Amino acid sequence: MPNIYVKVPTYVAQFYRSRDIQNPLTEFQPVKFSPFQTESVIMSTWLMTIGESLVENAVCFSQRQWYNMLNGKLPQGGGVILKRNPEDWLTMEEVITLTRQKRNGKTDGMDYICIETPKSIVVGQQYKQVTPSFALPYAATCDLVRRMRQEFIRVFVEWMRKEMAYCDIQGIQRDITTCVDHFFYHYNMELGANGSDRDSMRRMAKRWMEDSHAFVNSITDEDVLFVYQNERDTRQTPLDDMLNQLT
């Protein structure tokens, strides 16, 4: 079945490849979505034949375009531009060179992920088989990436809540930074040797956790908001205060 190759944040690519920790994927193995998932619906709705010469912001490549670049050619084919081993995953620098695009700060921290397409799509009232020339247009690709990133954040926030709840039950005073590192380690998310990528992820993690607890601020019932004296005496560090440790 054909694949498409979509540009996503590196942490999203690493998460999806290691989501099944018992069977992690290599870069060349496609991520597969159920036909009932939103990601599949986006592909089934918007996949279309895109000529090899059309590379719209290099956010999504067809299988044919990607294979051309693996062999050091332009997406549309032709002669070899870069001498490279086609068994090595394309780097962002190589993609930029082969698509003749200007490098900018937005390309840092990005990677391409291989995604299996549906076998067929419905065009009008007819089924049409998906071929290696199919890809997603720019707007649909943005929708797909947005959905994948939201799913990553959902899993991350759920992980943090469960670990913090476990620590509360066990009476463990665990630094929230440790919880974040546990998540990264569990999903084999390598975020750079110099620590800057990890610090950036921690800052984003803090924001996601703060956003996920925003509903707490909407409570106005005085009985719920009141803290009893015995609760004050045994109160542990609030999660909001622990989040402030993520600097």
N, C-alpha and C positions, 0 to 999 in steps of 0.2 A: 504494500500500500504506500502511496507517495507521502512524503513529508514536506513540511515547510520549516523555515529557519527564521526565528523571530528574535529581535533584539530586546533583551530584558535586563534589569539590574542584576549584577553578578550574584547577589544573595538570593534572588528569586530562582536563577538557574541552578545554583547549588542545592537549594532546598528541594526543588522538584526532582532533581536527579537522585537525591538521597532520601526522598520521602518514604519509600519502602526500604527501611534500613537493612532488611535481610537480603534484598536484591537491588543494590544501587545500580544506577544506569551510568554508562560511559557517555561522553559528549555525543558520540555518534548514535546512541540508542534513543529512539523517540519516546517522549512522554505521551501517554495515551489517556484520553478522556472518555468517560462513558457518554453514549449518545444522549443521555438525559441531563448532562451537565451543561451549564451556561457556555462554557468554552466551546463545546461541540456545536451548540446552537449558533454561536457567532460564526464559526467556520462554515457550517452548512448553509448559512444565509449569505455569506459574503465571499466565499472562495470563487475565484474566477481565473480564467486564462490570462496570464500577464506575460507579454513578450519579454524575451531575455534582455532586450535593450532598455526596458523600463525599470528603473530602480528608484522608487520614490522615497527619498530620505533614508534608504538602506535599512528600513525597519523590518522588512519581511522579504525573504528570498524564496523562490520556488526551489524544488529539488534540483532541477536542471541548472538553474543559476548557481546554486551552492556547489554543485559538482564541478562546474566550470572553474569556480574560484579555488576549490581544493586543488585543482591542477595548475594553479598559478595564472589562470586566464581571467579576462574580464567577464562579468556576469553573462554577457551576450556571446561569449566564446571568442574565437580568433586565436592569435598566436600567444605563446607563453610570455607573460609579463614578469612573473616572479618564479624563480626556480625553488620549488618547495616539495616536501613529501606529502602526497595527498592523504596519507594515513595520519597526519598531524592535524589537530583541530585548528581552524583559522583563528588568528589573533585579531584584535580590533585594529591594530596597525596594518595588518595585511588587508583587511576588509576596506579600510579607508583608502589604501593605495589602489586596490583593484576596482573600487567604485569611483575613484577620482574625486573624492569629497574632501573638503577642508576639515582638518582636525580642530575640535573645540573641547572645552571642559566637560561637555555633556557626554562625551564618549568614555570618559574615565569611569571605571566601576561598572561597565556594561559588558555583556556577553551575549552570545547567540545560543538559543536552545532549540533542539530538534523536536518537532511536534508531529505526531501522526495525524493525517487528515482523515475525514470520513471517506468511506469507499465511494460514495456517490452523493450528489446534491440534487435538489429539486429546482429546476429552472422553468418557470411557468407551471405547466402541468406535466412536465416530463422529468424523468430521472436522467442525470448526466454523470457519467463516470469521471472521477477526479483523476487527472494525469499529472506527471511530473512538472508540467508547465503551470500548474495552478498555484496561486499565492493570494494573500489578502491585500486589499488596498490599504492606504495609510490610516484612514479613520477607523476601519474595522480592526486593524492591528492594534491601535491604541486602546480600543475597547477590550480586546483580548488580554493585553498586557495589564490593563487596569484590573481586570477580573482576577488574574493570576496573582497580582500583588496583594489584592484584598484577601485572597485565600491564604496567602502566606501570613499576613498580619493576623488574621483570625486564628490560625493555628498557633502562632506565637503568643498571642494574648491568652488563649486558653491554656497553653503550657504554663505561663507565668502564674495564672490564677490557681492552677492545680498545685504547682510546687509551693506557692505561698500558703495555700490552705493546708497542705501537708505539714509544712513547717509550723503553722499555728497550732495544729492538733498535737504535734510532737513537742511543742514548747521550744522549738529551735529558733534562735535568732540568726537567720541567714541573710547575709548581704545580698541585695537584689542584683548586684553586678554578677555575683556567682550564679544566680539563676539564669541570667542572660547568657553567660558563658556555657552553662549546661546545655541550653538549647542549641547554641552554635555547634558545640562538640557533638551532640546527639545526631545532628544532621550533616556532619562533616563539612561545615561551612568554614572554609579557609579564607580569612579576610585580610591577608597581607601580613608580611613579616615585621613591618615597622610599627604596627599598632595603630596607625592613623585610620585605617579602614574599620578596625574594631571599635575605636572611639566614636567614629561616625555612626556605626550601627547602634552603639549604646545610646547615643543621643536620640536617634530615631526611635529606638525601643522605649525610651523614656516618654517621648511624645505620644507613641501609640498607647502606652499604658495609661497615660493621663487622659487621653481621649476616651479610652474604654471605660474609665471610671467617671466620666462627665455626668452620667445619669445620677450619681450619688448627690451631686449638688442641686438636683431638682427636688429633693425631698424637703417638704416644708412642715410636715407633721411634728408638733412640738414634743410629743411623747417619744417619737423615734429619735429626734435630735438630742434629747436630754441624756447626759451621761451621769449615771449614778455614782455615788462616792466610792462604793466598793469596786466599780468599774474603773474609776480613776486610779485607785490604789494598785490595781493589777494590770493596768493598761500597758501594752507593749508599744513599740514604735509604730506609728501609723504608716500605712503603705505610701501615702503621699510624701511623708518625710523621708522614707527610704528611697523613693524615686529621686529626691533631690541629691542623693549621693552620686547619681549618674552624671558626673560633670566631665 
